[in-house]
Amino acid sequence: MKCTTVRKGMECAFMTAKGCGYNGGVCLEIVEQCKGCSRTLEIASGWYCAACPEPSTKWKNGNCNLATHVSSSMAETAQKINPLKASKRSRK
């Protein structure tokens, strides 16, 4: 449904016929870590996240899983090779 509280006219998953069904009834503004994300929206009352009504909860336990400006690169760990097994493999 279309939002009638903070993000007027935009699609919102929490809107019902009775109003906003989110905790508190309104979306909260973005936090400092959200700056630079492509999901942020500037509305007359401030900056809001297009995907999450309360961005601070997404950043509570580390990086936000919806953030587009944060890259989660897996560090390759150099696996230790047993020299004895390596020499046996090379003989075959």
Buried (B, 14 or more C-beta within 10 A) or exposed (E): EEBEBBBEEBEBEBBEEEEBEBEEEBBBBBBEBBEEBEBBBEBEEEBBBBBBBBBBEBBEEEEBEBBEEBEEEEEEEEEEEEEEEEEEEEEE
